[in-house]
Each structure stands twice: as C-alpha cells, then as structure tokens.
C-alpha cells in the first residue's frame, strides 16, 4: 500500500485532513486529485424529477451488503505496484486528459455513484442465497456473501474501471495539437491510461484464476471480449466518438450496448449464482436480470441530455447514436447524411443544439422513456425468482430509481 509519507509528499495539504483511518487518507488523496477536474455536464443528475432517489437506493443497498463498493477499484489503484503511477498523475493536472475525469467519476460522491456493478452482484448473491453444493458456504458468515462472491464483485468493478480508463485514450497527432508541450503531456496521459487499465485487467485475471472455477473464468472472459467487440461496431470519428449510420434501429442499439454495457453485469450475475451452486435455470434468470438492468441503465444515460436541462443544457454534447437520436433518424433517414457531413471526422464542431431541438420537437424522447420502463419492468419481473428479502428489495429500489 502507499505510505503516509508518500501521500503527503504528493499532496502536502493532506496533512491538514483529519481522516479516521489510513484507508480514508487514501480516498482523500484521490479526491484531492479529482477536484482539479470539472464534472462533465452528463455527470450531474437531476434527482428532483425522479420518484425514487438514486443515491438513497445505493446507500441503503451498501448498508445491506455491509460496505461501500466504491473502494473496490481504489484498493488496486492504491496498491504498492501502482505507487509510481499515482505520483505521475500529478503531472497531468491541468491537461484535461480523460483519465483525470475518469478518476473523478470513481470517487465523486455528489449526485452519482459510479461503482454500482459490483453492488448489484453482491445484492443478487445475498438475495439468491446458497445451495448445499456451494464449496465455500462457510465463508458467507452473517453477510450472506461468500468470499469468492465478494472477489467476483471486485473483479467486476475492476474490469469496468479498466474499460473506462482505456476508452479515455486520445488519438493524438502534431497536426491536431501543434503545441509540443501540450502534445507531450497528453501522450504521457495516454501511457498512464494504458498502464492503469492493463494493471486493473491483470489484477482481474489473477482474481479470476484464484476463484478456481472454469465456468466463471469463461463467462467473465466472454464479457471482456464483448467490450472489445463493441468498439468495432458502427463507425466513429477520429477520437472514437460514434457516428450514425443508415438503417440504425433498436436492435442495432441493443446489440452494441449489450456488448459494451450489459455483458459484464449479465455474466457476473450468472457467475455469482454458479459460485453459489445454483442450477442452470437459476443462472439463466440471473443473466437475464443483469442484462435488463444494464440496458435500463444505458437507456437512462441516453435520456439525460434530453431530460436534465440543469445538468445538460441545450447545446451540450451527446451521443449521436443514443436512443433518442436513433428514434429521430428512423423517421428522418435523410438526416443521417446531413449529420455525417456536418460532423466530418470530429464531432466536436457539430451543432448539437440544432439536433437537440429537432429531437425534442417529436416523440423520440417519449419512446425512449417507454423503452426504459420496458427494460425496468422485465428486470422487476425476474426478481421474485430470487426470493423476498432486504437485498431483493434493494435491487428493486435501484431499478425504480432509474424510472422517470
């Protein structure tokens, strides 16, 4: 682990922070780094318009499993091997490299908690319980979650975090960034991103091997492969931002987002039931539950630029292949070529406000809300299969907190 002396050397002002434990000092360290980066508009959630509060649902769920899952990835990021990387992160402050924004999203405790995938796995583990064939049921104790299931939840978070970090790698060239000093700083940020993401993936693979379950290794490996496959679907600009294509529809969106968002949660839910000794039928229900939660989650994210005017004012950048855009382009297929022509090979200069107003003028947002309700309900319908408990109720609250 990082030493107190090293942390205070990196961020001297932390000596003034009165933390109850060294773990809290480590978290304070990352928060101090992350406060140098502004929160992107899409990270500001408007809780007032929702019936169920997301943060309360997450907070209550963490009390049920006994600890916050926010520390899962931080535990690896603050290990001894990562010491040099942590020191070098200080050099990136001021460059606005995406890895700093990712770091902030991992520890930001305002209106959003990014570390929830492992939490879903733990809640499902606790709700479904264990069978007599579970090999390490003795380690469950009063928590109702075995040590291997907890490790699986940590692995899920590590893989997701690694994916976020790798997605932040920039496509750099001297023609785009003529200032040599800025270019070198951003290139250094890319190297840190690659190293950080690979480090987390390596730890995830080591943890998988220690589970000693070939089926679980196969399921989680499939999720990692699906992440990679998703990156090659569709067309993108030079910075990897997706661009609309003709004949996009709901099935296109669902295929890509299952690979990029749903596969990890679905396979992790299935894996935790495998570790608990449940049969294939129960594991299949776990898979479908995770899939529907993940897709509902993604629909919710797609909606934010169109329903949260405080966090995402008109004109803010949004995903050009998000669901509201797809619904709009289905009715206006001629707009695909116009958007592609205006966006060119870099969407940063695109007139998002004009497209936003066109989408808000029809029923695309309402259609997206109905699809959110559909995925949420499908997840709710599966929940009774895992019994009636506080953990199942917590999962229901998380699902309901996504509804508008």
N, C-alpha and C positions, 0 to 999 in steps of 0.2 A: 504493500500500500504506500501511497505518497506520505512522506513525513511531514510533521507540522512545520519544521524548519523550511522545507522546500516550498510548501504552500505559501508561507509568509514571505519567502523570497520572491515568489511570483507576484503575489498580490499583498503588499505590505499592509494595506489598510485593514486586512482581515484580523490583525491583532486586536483591533478595536471591537470586533464582533464577538459577542458573548454567546457561544454555542454550548449546549449541554453536553455534547459528545463530539468525538473526532469525526464520526460519520457526518454529523451536521456541519462541521467545518469544511469537509469535502464538498458537500452540497452547496454551502455558501460560496466556496471558491468558483464553482461552475456558474452559479447565479451571478456572481460579480462579473465574470467574463461576459455572460449573456446579456447583461444590462447595457452593454455598449452597443447592442444591436436593436434597432427599432423593430416592433412587431409588425409583420405584414398585415394588410387590411383583412385578408381572408382568415387571419387567426383570431380576430375579435368576434366573439359570438354574442348575438343578441338574445339574452336569456329571458327578457321581459315578455317576448311574444310566444314563449313556449309554456305549455300546461305543466310539464314536469321539468324540473331544473337538472341539467346535465351534471353539474359539479356535485350537487347533493346526492344524485344517484351513484356517482363514482365514489364519493366519500363514504357513503353508507356501505357500499359494496366492499370497500377496502377494510372497513371495520369487521365485516363478516369473515373475510379471509385472514385477517389478523395483522396485515402490514401493507404499506403502500407499494405498488408495483413500480413506482417512479424510480426506485433505487436499482432495479434490475440491470439496466444498461450502464448506469453510473458506476456500479460495482466493478464492471470490467474496465470502463473508461478511466477509472482512478486506480487501477492496479499498478504494481511496480513496473511492469513492462511498458506501461503507457506513460511513464513519467516524462520522458523526453518530448513526446508528442504534446503533452499538456503544457510544457514550458514553451514550446514553439507556437502554440495557439495565440499567445500574447502578441506575437509579431503580426498576426492577421487582423487585429483590432484596427478598424478604420478602413479596411479594404472592401468591406461589404461582401466578402466571399460567402456563398451559401452555407458553408459548413458552420459559420457562426450563427446563422439564423436557425439551422438545424439544432445546434447546441441549445439555443434559447428555447426552442419548442419542446425540448426534452425536459427542461426544468421550470418552464413558465407555469406559475400557479395562479394566474388570474382567472379568466373565464374558461380555460381549456386545460385538459389533461391529456397529453398525447399517449401516455403509457397505459393503455387500456386493453390491449390484446391479450397480454398475459393474465390480466384480471379476469377476462371472460373465460379463459381456460381454467383458472382456479375456481371460479364460481361454478362452472359446469362440473368440475371434478367433485366439488363438495355437494352439489345438488344430486348428482347421479349415484354417489356412494361407490362402494366396492363390493366385489363378489368374493367368494371363498377362494377363487383361483388367483387372486391378486398376490403376487410374490412378496411384496413389501408392505402389506397392510399394517404391520406392527408399527411402522414409522408414521402412520397417519396421526396418531395421538388424538388430542381433543380438537385439533383443527379440521379433521376430516379430509386432509390432503396429504398424500404420501410425499416422501422426499423426492421421488422420481417425478411425480406430477409437478412439484414445485420447480424442479430443474427444467422440465419441459416448458413451463410458463416463462422462465427466464430465457430459455433458448428462443422462444417465440419473439420476445421483446428484442433480443439481440439481433435476430435476423431482420426484423422490421427496421430497427435503427440503422443497421448496416445498409439496408436498401435506401433509406432516406439520405444517408451521407453520400452514397455512391451517385444518387440522382443529382446531387448538387455539383458534380464535376462540370466545369465550364469548358466550352470549346474556344480556345484562345488562339490568337494569331497577331502578329505585329501590325498587320493591316487594319485590324479592328481596334487594337489598343496600341496606338503609336508611342505612348509614354513608356519608356523602357523600365522604369522603376515600378510603375503600376503593374505592368505585364509580369515582371519577375515575382511580385508579391502574390498575384493571382495564380501563377504557375506553382508557387510554393503551397498555396492553399489547395490546389488540385492534388499535389503529392500527399499532403496531410489527409485529405479526404480519402484517397485510395488506401493509404496505410491504415487509417482509422476503421474504414468499412471492412477491409480484409482482416484486420485484427479481430473485430467482432465476429465475423463469419468463422474464423479459425477457432475461436472460443466456443461458438455454437456447435461446430462439428465435433470438437473434443467432448462437449457435454452430451451430444447425441450418442457418441461411442460409449460413454460411461453408462448410458441407460440400458445397454445390453439387450436391446430389443430390435431385431432386424426389420420388423414391420414398421415400427415408428421411424427408424432411420430412413426407410424407403419413402414414407409419407412426407416427412419434413424435407427430404431431398427433392421430392417432386415439387414442393412449394417453392423452394429456391430456384429450381429450373423454370417454374412458371413465371417468376419475377423476370427472369432474363428473356423469356419468350415474349412477354408483354411489351418489352421495349422495342421489339422488331415488328409489332403490328401497326399498321397505318403509316402515315407519312409525317415527317417532322421538319421544323426549321433547323437552322444551324446550331441552335442551343438546345435542341431536343424537345422544344415545345410542340405538341401535337397539332396537326393541321387537318381541317375537314376534307373528306373525300366524297365523291358521289356515291349514292346508294347506301349511305350510313343509315342504320336503323337501331332499334332496341337490341336486337340480337348481336349486332356488332359491338355496341357499348357493353353488353353483359359479358361477352366473351373476353374482351380486353380487361374489364375491371374484375372479373373473377380471377384472371391470371395475376393481375397486379395488386389486388387487394383481398379477394375472397379466398384464394387457395391456401394462404398461410393460416388464416383463422380456421377455415373448414378442416384442413388436415390436422391442425393442432387439437381441435376439439375431438376429432376422431381418434387421435393418438392418445389423448388422456384417458379416453374410455377403454382403449386397448390396454393401457397400463393398469387400469382398474379391474381388468378381467372380464369386461362386458362382451357379449357376443356381437356378431357381425350386424345383426338387425339394429341393435342399440347404437353401434358405432356409425351406421349409416344415418341414423337420426341426428347424431352429433355433427356429422359432416354437413347435413342439410341445414341444421340450425346455424352453424358457423357461417356457412355460405350466405344465408339470408340476412344475418346480422351485418356481415361485411358489405353486402350490396346495399342494404338500407343505409348504412353508414356513408357509403360513397354517394348515394343519391342526395343525402343530407348535405354533404360537402358541395356537390354540384349546385345545390339550390342557394347556398349562402350569398353569392354575388347578386342574386335577384330578389332576395327577401330581407337581407340585412343591410339597409341603406346607411346605418350608422357605421358599421364595420367595413362595408364595401360600397362606398358612394358610387353613383353612376359615373362610368368612365374608368373605373378600376379594371385592371387586367383580370380576365377569367379564362378558363379552359375552353378552347374553340371546339372541343369535341365533348363537352359536358352535355348532360341530358337536355336541358332547355334549348341549347343550340341545335342538337340533333332533331328534336321535335319541330323546331322552327324551319330547319332546312328540308325536312321531309315535305313540308307544304310549299317551300320556296326553293326547289332544287337549283334554279338558275343562280341563286346567291352563292353557291359553292365556288364557282369560278371567280366571282367578284371578290369574295373574301380571300381566296388564294392569291389573286392578282395584287390586292392591296397589301396583304401580309408579306408577300415575297418570301425571302429566306430568313426573315427576322420579324417576329410578331410584335416586337417592342414598339414599332411605329404604327401599329394598327389602330384604327379608330374604334375602340371598344364601346364608347358611349353610344355611337350611332346604332351598332348592332344590339346593344342592350335595350335601347328604346324600341327597336323593331320587335324584339322578343317579348318585351313587356306589353306590347300592343295586341298580342294574340293570346291564345290559351296554352302556350307551351309550358309556362310555369305551373299552371293548374294540373296539366297532365303529369308533370314531374312529381308534384305532391301526391297525386293518386298512386303513382308507382312506388313512392316511399311508403305510403300506407299499405300497399300490397306486400312488399318485402317484409315490413314490420309485422304484419299480421301472420304471414307464413312462419316467421320465427316464433311468434307467440303461440301459434297452433301446435308447434312441436314441443314447447316447454313442458306441458303436462306429462310427457313421457319420462321426464327425469324426476318426477315426484313433486310433492308440495313441501317447500322448506323456505327458510330465510334466504338461502342462496338463489333458489329459483325465483323468488320474489325480487331479489336484487337484479337478476338478469332481465326480468320483465320491466323493472323501472328504467334500466339503461335503454331498452328498446323504446319504451314510451317517451323517454326524454328526447328522442330523435324526431318525434312526430310534431308536425306544425298544427 
